[in-house]
Amino acid sequence: MSEQYHTSTLKSRFLHSIESFSDRPLFSFIGKEAINYRQFGKLTQQLVSHFDQAGLVQGDKVAILGSNMPHWCVAYFAAVTSSRTVVPILPDFTAFEIANILEHSESKVLVVSNKLKYKVAEHILQKMSLVICMDTLEVEHIQPAEPVVTDDPAPETMAAIIYTSGTSGTSKGVVLNHRNLSSNIEMIYNLFPIYPSDVFLSVLPLSHAYECTIGMLYPFFYGASVQYLDGAPTPSLLMPALQEVKPSIMLSVPLIVEKIYKNKIRPTFTKNFFLQLIYSFHPIRRMLHKIAGKKLLQTFGGNLRFFGIGGSKLDGVVEHFLKDAGFPYAIGYGLSETSPLIAGAIPGKVPFQSTGPALKDLEVRVSQPNKHHIGELQVKGPNVMEGYFKEPELTDAAFTPDGWFRTKDLVSIDKYGNISIKGRKDNMIIGPSGENIYPEEIEAVINEHDLVLESLVAKVKGRMVAMVHFNYPQIEAWHQFREEAVKNMTERVEKLKTELKAYINERVNKFSRIAEIIEQPLPFEKTATQKIKRFLYV
């Protein structure tokens, strides 16, 4: 195991980058002048001096509430390099959730953007030792205090508390120290090296561990640059941004690429009977996918060498397309509790429907595997969290007696070490004769249907039920193409539900067959990494 895991801190890496890449561009909004590494170092130190003036001692909590922008990163580094603890807050948290996090974390500083300040009550702002406007980095409120200067952080110093927005509805504060984050960055570099010439385009929230570690800390420590959208990643904003930035690296979640395939690419191959016929032949389908892949690469600016997909499982049909197309996609798997990355497969080496093997210097094992070799994945390594903030019982429950972290993910591992995720342990359904049923695997089958966008499977009163959000524009186009007499969308959906039920039950084992399809008219509510919040529906 690398000695750096034991000695490296975010501050030591920060100082190295500021010195080594001083004149190189670092963070910017698209179309705006970039802050270079030297300027970033100065901005960070200015914010640290505000923390010192507010009397913040080592370990005091600095909360960040804002959308992605260069100053978000300034606030993060000001906290961690001065031995304070950063508390990133997801922008889509409610005012109630934000108030709870600020109180539970004991945050004394809030760095907040003008757009999201309305979510924080005035009495909460007044209680803060310091309030900073993220847009300008100016002090908006400060409590008089004796100035202090903190010592440099050690590898075991608490760096961040990340409040997860989980599918189960319970938000816990994951405590990560400097060693956790620094070691994970080194593991990621060993998997896929980056260079100062690389340009990242950031579209996922920085307050999530995935984007924060891999999309912000990683490029910073190796001299690359990152550009941010000034707004949500809608197609109208994202498409021109891709052409302007021409990124070499992007991080995404399955839903983004699945929507591109199902709404833009797949319909071009199925818009008439002749195309449908030739598309059904595998050699022709691969050729069409290659042509579409070249166009897709140009849509992304033409320079993409790494398109990372993580957060949840990728649809198998979409992955077949990406493989045939030669698109430089990569798959990663991890959790906030592991800083986050556990396993990954790089472009050109992704085993189908697998996350690839565990990262170097991480130990993994499958606990109590069943006859199909499926069991809970357990992990041990320098990137595994210390525990949950102020939750000793939850922390104890998260680890085995011999010190392995319980991921709660059910997996199988093949002879090459490739990890395949079957589903969450908490979501597993027990069949009538004790069979293990993984709803995520049934959902993967459902989502392969052309007219389905997303689904959720649950057991309701002893029956297997699938809630389905249909692809309504495609249903409309499909019926026009077939010139069917059914004109009413409600009737079309009812007919489709019957067809879909048969489609599913032909493709799953008898224990996993669906008894009823329930239409979900609106998209499911999701977490920051676009996983369905199952607790709202089950």
C-alpha positions in Angstrom: 0.0 0.0 0.0 1.3 3.5 -0.9 3.0 5.4 1.8 1.2 8.5 0.5 -2.0 7.0 1.9 -0.6 7.5 5.4 1.1 10.9 5.0 -0.9 12.9 2.3 -3.5 15.5 3.2 -5.7 17.6 1.0 -3.6 20.7 2.0 -0.3 19.1 1.0 -1.8 18.2 -2.4 -3.4 21.7 -2.6 0.0 23.5 -2.1 1.6 21.1 -4.6 -1.0 21.9 -7.3 -0.9 25.7 -6.7 2.9 25.7 -7.2 3.2 23.2 -10.0 0.4 24.5 -12.2 0.3 28.1 -11.2 -0.5 29.7 -14.6 -2.7 27.0 -15.9 -6.5 27.5 -16.1 -8.4 25.8 -13.3 -12.2 26.6 -12.7 -14.5 28.7 -14.9 -18.0 29.2 -16.1 -18.4 28.3 -19.8 -17.6 31.3 -21.9 -16.0 33.2 -19.0 -12.3 33.7 -18.1 -10.9 30.9 -16.0 -9.4 31.4 -12.5 -5.9 30.0 -12.8 -4.2 27.9 -10.0 -2.3 30.9 -8.5 -5.4 33.1 -8.4 -7.4 30.2 -6.9 -4.8 29.9 -4.1 -5.1 33.6 -3.3 -8.9 33.5 -3.2 -8.8 30.4 -0.9 -6.4 32.2 1.5 -8.6 35.3 1.6 -11.5 33.1 2.6 -9.4 31.3 5.2 -8.6 34.7 6.7 -12.3 35.4 7.1 -12.6 32.0 9.0 -9.7 33.0 11.2 -11.3 36.5 11.9 -14.6 34.7 12.9 -12.7 32.7 15.5 -13.2 29.3 13.9 -11.1 26.7 15.6 -9.9 23.4 14.1 -12.8 21.1 13.3 -15.5 23.8 13.2 -18.0 23.1 10.4 -18.3 25.2 7.2 -21.5 24.5 5.3 -21.7 25.2 1.5 -25.1 25.7 -0.2 -25.0 26.6 -3.9 -25.0 25.3 -7.4 -21.7 24.5 -9.2 -19.4 27.4 -9.6 -15.7 28.2 -9.1 -16.4 29.9 -5.8 -18.0 26.7 -4.5 -14.6 25.1 -4.9 -12.9 28.0 -3.1 -15.2 27.5 -0.1 -14.4 23.8 0.0 -10.6 24.2 -0.1 -10.7 27.1 2.4 -12.3 24.8 4.9 -10.3 21.6 4.4 -6.8 23.3 4.0 -7.3 25.3 7.3 -8.3 22.1 9.3 -12.0 23.0 9.4 -14.6 20.6 8.2 -16.7 21.2 5.1 -20.4 20.3 5.0 -21.6 20.3 1.4 -25.4 20.6 1.1 -27.3 19.4 -2.0 -29.1 22.3 -3.7 -32.4 20.3 -4.1 -32.7 19.7 -0.4 -35.8 21.3 1.1 -35.6 24.3 3.6 -36.5 21.8 6.3 -33.7 19.4 5.4 -31.2 22.2 5.2 -32.2 23.5 8.6 -31.8 20.0 10.1 -28.3 19.5 8.5 -27.1 22.9 9.7 -28.2 22.1 13.2 -27.1 18.5 13.2 -23.6 19.3 11.8 -23.2 22.2 14.2 -22.2 24.4 11.3 -20.8 27.8 12.3 -20.3 29.1 8.8 -22.6 29.2 5.8 -21.3 29.9 2.3 -24.5 30.4 0.3 -25.4 31.5 -3.2 -27.9 34.3 -3.8 -30.2 31.9 -5.7 -30.5 29.5 -2.7 -30.4 31.9 0.2 -34.2 31.9 0.3 -34.1 28.3 1.6 -32.4 29.4 4.9 -34.5 31.2 7.5 -33.2 34.6 8.8 -33.0 33.4 12.4 -30.6 30.6 11.2 -28.4 33.0 9.3 -28.2 35.3 12.4 -27.0 32.4 14.6 -24.1 31.7 12.3 -20.6 33.0 13.2 -20.1 33.9 9.6 -22.2 34.1 6.4 -20.4 34.4 3.1 -22.0 35.2 -0.3 -20.8 32.5 -2.6 -21.3 34.6 -5.7 -18.9 37.3 -4.6 -17.0 35.7 -1.6 -18.0 38.8 0.4 -18.8 38.7 4.1 -22.6 39.2 4.7 -22.6 38.6 8.5 -19.9 38.0 11.1 -20.1 37.6 14.9 -17.3 39.4 16.8 -14.7 36.9 18.0 -11.0 36.6 18.9 -9.0 35.8 15.7 -7.4 32.3 15.6 -4.9 30.5 13.4 -5.3 26.7 13.0 -2.6 24.1 12.6 -2.1 22.1 9.4 -4.5 19.2 9.0 -3.2 15.6 9.6 -4.2 12.6 7.5 -6.8 11.6 10.2 -8.2 15.2 10.5 -11.9 15.3 9.6 -12.3 16.8 6.2 -15.9 16.5 5.2 -19.4 15.5 6.4 -21.5 14.5 3.5 -25.2 14.2 4.1 -26.5 11.5 1.7 -29.7 11.8 -0.2 -30.4 8.1 -0.2 -33.1 6.0 -1.9 -34.3 5.0 1.6 -35.2 8.5 2.7 -32.8 8.6 5.7 -30.0 11.3 5.4 -26.9 10.4 7.4 -23.7 12.5 7.8 -20.8 10.5 6.3 -17.5 11.5 8.0 -14.5 11.5 5.6 -11.0 12.4 6.7 -8.0 13.7 4.6 -6.6 10.2 4.2 -9.9 8.8 2.9 -10.2 11.4 0.1 -6.5 11.6 -0.7 -6.1 7.8 -1.0 -9.2 7.5 -3.2 -7.8 10.1 -5.6 -4.5 8.2 -5.9 -6.5 4.9 -6.6 -8.5 6.7 -9.3 -5.2 8.0 -10.9 -3.9 4.4 -10.9 -7.1 3.3 -12.7 -7.2 6.1 -15.3 -4.5 8.8 -15.4 -5.4 12.4 -16.3 -3.1 15.2 -17.5 -3.0 19.1 -17.3 -4.3 19.2 -20.9 -7.6 17.5 -19.9 -10.7 19.6 -19.8 -13.7 18.5 -17.6 -17.2 19.6 -18.2 -19.2 19.4 -14.9 -22.9 18.6 -15.0 -23.5 16.8 -11.7 -23.8 18.5 -8.3 -20.5 19.2 -6.5 -22.2 18.6 -3.2 -22.4 14.9 -4.1 -19.3 12.7 -3.3 -19.1 11.4 -6.9 -18.7 14.8 -8.6 -16.8 16.4 -5.7 -14.0 13.7 -5.6 -13.7 12.7 -9.2 -15.0 15.8 -10.9 -13.3 18.5 -8.7 -10.6 17.2 -6.4 -9.1 14.8 -9.0 -8.6 17.3 -11.8 -7.3 19.9 -9.3 -4.6 17.6 -8.0 -3.3 16.8 -11.5 -3.4 20.2 -13.2 -6.5 19.8 -15.3 -9.3 22.4 -15.8 -13.0 22.2 -15.1 -15.8 24.2 -16.7 -19.3 24.7 -15.1 -22.7 25.4 -16.7 -24.3 28.6 -15.4 -27.6 26.8 -14.8 -29.2 23.3 -14.9 -27.9 20.9 -17.6 -31.0 21.2 -19.8 -30.5 20.2 -23.5 -30.8 23.9 -24.6 -27.8 24.8 -22.3 -25.8 21.6 -22.5 -25.7 21.1 -26.3 -24.0 24.5 -27.2 -21.8 24.1 -24.1 -20.4 20.8 -25.4 -19.5 22.4 -28.7 -17.8 25.3 -27.0 -15.9 23.4 -24.3 -15.1 20.2 -26.3 -14.4 18.3 -23.1 -12.1 15.4 -22.9 -13.7 14.1 -19.7 -17.2 14.1 -18.4 -19.0 12.4 -15.5 -22.6 11.4 -15.9 -25.4 9.1 -14.5 -27.1 6.4 -16.5 -30.4 8.4 -16.9 -28.7 11.1 -19.0 -27.3 8.7 -21.7 -30.4 6.5 -21.5 -32.6 9.5 -22.4 -30.3 10.4 -25.3 -30.5 6.9 -26.7 -34.3 6.4 -26.1 -35.4 9.9 -27.2 -32.9 10.7 -30.0 -31.0 7.7 -31.3 -33.4 4.7 -31.1 -36.3 6.5 -32.8 -34.2 7.1 -35.9 -33.8 3.3 -36.4 -37.4 2.5 -35.9 -39.4 5.3 -37.6 -40.6 3.1 -40.5 -41.1 -0.6 -41.2 -38.1 -0.9 -43.5 -35.7 0.6 -40.9 -37.2 -1.6 -38.2 -36.6 -4.7 -40.4 -32.9 -4.0 -41.2 -32.3 -2.9 -37.6 -33.3 -6.3 -36.4 -30.3 -7.9 -38.1 -27.3 -7.8 -35.7 -24.5 -7.0 -38.3 -26.5 -4.1 -39.7 -27.5 -2.9 -36.2 -23.8 -2.8 -35.2 -23.0 -0.8 -38.4 -25.8 1.7 -37.7 -24.6 2.0 -34.1 -21.1 2.8 -35.3 -22.4 5.6 -37.5 -24.6 6.9 -34.7 -21.7 6.7 -32.3 -19.5 8.9 -34.5 -22.3 11.5 -34.6 -22.8 11.3 -30.9 -19.1 11.8 -30.2 -19.3 15.0 -32.4 -22.3 16.1 -30.4 -20.1 15.9 -27.3 -17.5 18.1 -28.9 -15.3 15.5 -30.6 -12.5 15.4 -28.0 -14.1 13.0 -25.4 -11.8 10.3 -24.2 -13.6 9.4 -20.9 -17.3 9.5 -20.3 -17.8 8.2 -16.8 -21.1 6.6 -15.8 -21.9 6.0 -12.2 -24.6 6.3 -9.5 -26.8 3.4 -10.7 -26.9 0.5 -13.1 -26.8 1.2 -16.9 -29.6 -0.1 -19.1 -28.3 -3.2 -21.0 -29.7 -2.1 -24.3 -28.1 1.3 -24.0 -24.8 -0.4 -23.1 -25.0 -2.6 -26.2 -25.3 0.6 -28.2 -22.4 2.3 -26.5 -20.2 -0.8 -27.1 -21.1 -1.1 -30.7 -20.7 2.7 -31.2 -17.2 2.7 -29.8 -18.2 5.5 -27.5 -15.5 6.0 -24.8 -17.8 5.2 -21.8 -16.5 4.0 -18.5 -18.4 2.5 -15.5 -17.7 3.3 -11.9 -19.2 2.1 -8.6 -19.0 3.4 -5.1 -20.7 5.1 -2.2 -20.3 8.3 -0.2 -19.0 6.1 2.6 -16.0 5.1 0.4 -15.0 8.6 -0.7 -16.6 7.4 -3.2 -15.0 5.0 -5.7 -14.8 1.2 -5.0 -14.5 -0.3 -8.5 -14.2 0.9 -12.1 -13.7 -0.1 -15.7 -12.1 2.3 -18.2 -13.1 2.9 -21.9 -12.6 -0.1 -24.1 -12.3 -2.5 -21.1 -15.8 -2.5 -19.6 -17.2 -6.0 -19.0 -20.9 -5.9 -20.1 -23.2 -5.0 -17.2 -20.3 -5.0 -14.7 -18.5 -2.3 -12.8 -15.1 -3.9 -13.5 -12.8 -4.9 -10.7 -12.1 -3.2 -7.3 -9.5 -0.5 -7.3 -5.9 -1.3 -6.5 -5.2 -1.5 -2.7 -8.9 -2.0 -1.8 -10.0 -5.4 -0.4 -13.4 -6.7 -1.2 -15.3 -9.8 -0.3 -18.8 -11.3 -0.8 -20.5 -12.1 2.5 -22.7 -15.2 2.8 -23.1 -15.9 -0.9 -26.1 -18.0 -2.0 -26.0 -20.8 -4.5 -25.8 -18.3 -7.3 -22.7 -16.7 -5.6 -24.6 -13.6 -4.8 -24.1 -11.9 -1.4 -23.4 -8.5 0.2 -20.3 -6.7 -1.0 -18.0 -5.8 2.0 -15.0 -3.4 1.6 -11.8 -2.6 3.5 -9.3 0.1 2.6 -7.9 3.6 3.4 -10.8 5.3 1.6 -13.5 3.8 3.9 -15.2 6.4 6.1 -14.7 6.8 9.8 -18.4 6.6 10.5 -21.6 8.6 10.6 -21.5 11.9 12.4 -22.9 11.7 16.0 -24.5 8.3 15.1 -22.4 5.6 17.0 -25.1 2.9 16.7 -25.4 3.4 12.9 -21.7 3.4 12.6 -21.3 0.1 14.5 -24.0 -1.4 12.4 -22.2 -0.3 9.2 -19.1 -2.4 10.0 -18.6 -6.1 10.6 -17.0 -7.3 13.9 -13.7 -7.8 12.0 -13.8 -4.2 10.5 -15.2 -4.6 7.0 -17.7 -1.9 5.7 -21.1 -3.3 4.7 -22.1 -1.7 1.4 -25.6 -3.3 1.5 -25.2 -3.9 -2.2 -25.8 -7.5 -3.4 -23.2 -8.6 -6.0 -21.4 -11.4 -7.7 -17.7 -11.4 -8.5 -16.4 -13.4 -11.5 -13.0 -15.1 -11.7 -11.4 -11.9 -13.2 -12.6 -9.9 -10.2 -15.3 -8.0 -12.1 -18.1 -7.0 -9.8 -21.7 -7.2 -11.0 -24.4 -5.4 -8.9 -27.6 -7.3 -8.5 -29.5 -4.8 -6.2 -29.7 -3.3 -2.8 -30.0 -5.7 0.2 -32.8 -3.6 1.6 -34.7 -3.8 -1.6 -34.5 -7.6 -2.0 -37.9 -9.3 -2.1 -38.4 -12.8 -0.6 -40.5 -15.0 -2.9 -43.3 -17.4 -1.8 -40.8 -20.3 -1.4 -38.0 -18.3 0.0 -36.4 -17.2 -3.3 -34.3 -14.1 -3.5 -35.9 -11.6 -6.0 -33.9 -8.5 -7.0 -36.3 -5.8 -8.2 -33.5 -3.9 -9.9 -33.0 -6.9 -12.3 -36.7 -6.9 -13.2 -36.6 -3.1 -13.7 -33.7 -3.6 -16.1 -35.8 -5.9 -18.2 -38.8 -3.4 -18.2 -36.6 -0.5 -19.0 -35.3 -2.3 -22.1 -38.7 -1.9 -23.7 -38.8 0.9 -26.3 -41.8 2.6 -24.9 -40.6 2.7 -21.2 -38.5 5.4 -19.7 -38.2 4.2 -16.1 -39.8 1.8 -13.7 -40.0 0.6 -10.1 -40.9 -2.9 -8.9 -42.3 -3.7 -5.5 -44.2 -6.4 -3.6 -47.7 -5.1 -2.7 -50.0 -7.3 -0.6 -48.2 -10.4 -1.8 -48.3 -9.5 -5.5 -45.4 -8.3 -7.7 -46.3 -4.9 -9.1 -44.4 -2.6 -11.6 -44.9 1.1 -11.6 -44.0 2.4 -15.0 -43.3 5.8 -16.5 -43.9 5.5 -20.2 -42.2 7.3 -23.1 -45.3 9.3 -24.2 -43.8 11.0 -27.3 -42.7 7.6 -28.6 -46.1 6.1 -27.9 -47.6 8.9 -30.0 -45.1 8.4 -32.9 -45.5 4.6 -32.7 -49.3 4.8 -33.1 -49.1 7.3 -36.0 -46.6 4.9 -37.8 -48.9 1.9 -37.3 -51.9 4.0 -38.2 -53.9 2.3 -35.5 -57.5 3.2 -34.8 -56.8 3.8 -31.1 -56.5 7.6 -30.9 -56.9 8.2 -27.1 -53.7 8.1 -25.1 -55.4 6.6 -22.1 -56.6 3.7 -24.3 -53.1 3.3 -25.9 -51.5 3.1 -22.4 -54.0 0.5 -21.2 -53.3 -1.6 -24.3 -49.6 -1.1 -23.8 -49.8 -2.2 -20.2 -51.2 -5.6 -21.2 -48.5 -6.0 -23.9 -45.7 -4.9 -21.5 -46.9 -7.4 -18.8 -46.5 -10.2 -21.3 -43.2 -8.8 -22.5 -41.8 -8.8 -18.9 -43.1 -12.2 -17.9 -41.6 -13.9 -20.9 -38.2 -12.6 -19.9 -38.1 -13.2 -16.1 -38.2 -16.4 -14.0 -41.6 -17.5 -12.6 -41.0 -16.1 -9.2 -40.3 -12.6 -10.6 -43.4 -12.3 -12.8 -45.4 -9.1 -12.6 -49.1 -9.3 -11.6 -50.0 -5.7 -12.4 -48.6 -2.7 -14.3 -49.4 0.7 -12.7 -48.9 3.8 -14.8 -46.7 6.5 -13.3 -47.7 9.6 -15.2 -44.9 11.8 -14.0 -41.1 10.9 -13.7 -40.2 9.4 -10.4 -38.6 11.7 -7.8 -34.8 11.1 -7.7 -31.6 11.6 -5.7 -28.7 13.7 -6.8 -27.3 10.8 -8.8 -30.8 10.2 -10.4 -31.7 7.1 -8.5 -35.4 6.7 -7.7 -36.3 7.6 -4.2 -37.9 4.2 -3.6 -39.2 5.1 -0.1 -41.7 7.5 -1.7 -43.4 4.8 -3.7 -43.0 1.5 -1.9 
